């Protein structure tokens, strides 16, 4: 039995659900940092600082729970429209965070990958990303996808461009391209599709996030702002997921368990 299976069984026993009802891939839209700070009379960057601490908590939860993939929507391509001071703070926070989490990633055998475009990201952020990815490349535990400078429509466009180049070069025959082959050109090539999408702060939209990978995912929305999100909130999301009847385009829904 794999380490993932052991932890999923332990989680299922703790929550009183079937082990197969523990999702393999969770994607989180981490929303509400700024509003959390504003409601407390704090500058917005304090919300981002607290949000970074919550990332560590939730990553550890996923390690302990047996989750195989955790994708975090951290900074969209549209977020560059925010005030320069806020963006500068966020970029520096990424550098500090990516350096600080390396020992814990190695301890937990966690692998970190960047999902998104590299252009526009400061060199300091790219250096921190590259070094963290290099150090964790051979880890076999939880895979964390950091969606940074990310947009799903851009990801799909990038995949289409790669396929077009390979077709022109004679590496691929266009008639052989299907859904599975197309997925091989996405940032998440080789990953399982998303089982559960969690969005904090109560917003009811997908915000250009993993449009391909969430095709049949279940959604869980909580009014809790990301800085207040916790392991207990993750338990609630997984319990809700375990009670869903998942549909994959067929007539008869299949229970998660």
HELIX and SHEET records of a PDB file:
HELIX    1   1 UNK A    3  UNK A   15  1                                  13    
HELIX    2   2 UNK A   19  UNK A   21  5                                   3    
HELIX    3   3 UNK A   33  UNK A   39  1                                   7    
HELIX    4   4 UNK A   44  UNK A   65  1                                  22    
HELIX    5   5 UNK A   77  UNK A   81  5                                   5    
HELIX    6   6 UNK A   84  UNK A  100  1                                  17    
HELIX    7   7 UNK A  102  UNK A  107  1                                   6    
HELIX    8   8 UNK A  123  UNK A  136  1                                  14    
HELIX    9   9 UNK A  152  UNK A  168  1                                  17    
HELIX   10  10 UNK A  174  UNK A  176  5                                   3    
HELIX   11  11 UNK A  179  UNK A  183  1                                   5    
HELIX   12  12 UNK A  226  UNK A  228  5                                   3    
HELIX   13  13 UNK A  231  UNK A  242  1                                  12    
SHEET    1   A 6 UNK A 111  UNK A 115  0                                        
SHEET    2   A 6 UNK A 143  UNK A 150  1                                        
SHEET    3   A 6 UNK A  69  UNK A  76  1                                        
SHEET    4   A 6 UNK A  25  UNK A  29  1                                        
SHEET    5   A 6 UNK A 196  UNK A 199  1                                        
SHEET    6   A 6 UNK A 218  UNK A 221  1                                        
SHEET    1   B 2 UNK A 245  UNK A 246  0                                        
SHEET    2   B 2 UNK A 254  UNK A 255 -1                                        
END                                                                             
